[in-house]
Amino acid sequence: MPTKTTDGKAGAKKAGDKPAAKKAAGSKPNALQKPLQPSKELAAIVGSDPLPRGEVVSKIWDYIKKNNLQNPENKREILADDKLKPIFGKPKVTMFEMNKHLAQHLK
């Protein structure tokens, strides 16, 4: 069945217009959804329960914003406080480096 375009004309469906694939019940979670155990240093910020990597990153960003730890001159830099220094290993990191450091504290 032809679809209507934004200008009101009928257009053919594209080859890439596929319905969203449904996940099979009991399928394995991907790497971002698998709960991981934080180290004791990371647990001081995100809690000690296993969490998916995405939730860990989200909680770290909540902590950074709540404690105003972004460099005001360069928002891509995160200034480590006493809780973040053991995780990052240095006084400041870029937001791009942050995930590398977090990965070392998740098992």
N, C-alpha and C positions, 0 to 999 in steps of 0.2 A: 504494500500500500504506500503510495507516495506521501511524503511528509511536507508540511508547509514550511517555507523559509520565512525569514523575518520580513521580507518584502511582500509576502502574501502569495508568491508563486509556488507551485508544486515542484518538489525536487525529489530525486531518487535517493533512497537510503545509501549511505556510504558503506564500503566494505568493512570499515572499522566500527560501525554502529552495532556492537554486540551487547546483549543483555549482560548485566553484572553477574559474574560467576558467584555461585553460592558455595560457602564452605561446607564440606561434608562434616557430619557430626562426628566428633572424636578425632578430627584432624590435628596434627601436631602444630603447636604454636610456633611462629617464626622466631628468629633470634631476638627481636625487639619485644616480644610478648612473654618470653620465658622468664619466670621469676628467678632472680639471682640474689645471693646472700651478700650484703654489703660488709666491708671490713669494719672493725670497731671505730676507726677514724671517720669513715663515711656514715656509719650508723648514728654518730653524734648529731648529724644533721637530718638524715632521712628516716631514721628509725631502724630497729634491728631486724624487722621482718623481711623476708625475701620479697623483692619488688622487680617488676619488669624494667628494663633499661630506660624506656621512655618515661616512666614515672619517676625514676631516680633523677633524670635530667630535669624534669619539670620541677621536682622538689628543690633541687639545687638552685634553679633559676628563681624560684619563689624566695629562697633564703637570700640570694644575692640581691634581689630587688628590695626585700624587706629591710635588709641591713645596709642598703645604699653602697654596695661594693663595686659598682661599675665606675671606671675612671671617668670623671665628668668631661675631660678633654677628648677622650677616645672611648666611646661606649663599648667598643669591641674588647677592651681590656678589663679583666676582673682583678680587683685588688684583694688578695687573700687576707682574711683575718686569722685569729688564732685557731679557729676550727678548720679553715680551708688550707692553711699552710701545710699540715701533715699530708693532705690529699694531693695538693699540687706540687709540693716539694720546693716551691719558690714563692717570693712575695707577690708576683703578678703573672697572669697567663692571659692569652687571648681566648676568646670564646671558641675558636677553632681547635686550640690545644686542649681545652677543658675535657672533651670526651675521651681523649687519649689517657689523661690522668685518671678519670673516673673508671675506665675499663680495668685499670690495675687494681682497683678496690672492689671489684665485683667478681664473685666466683659462682 
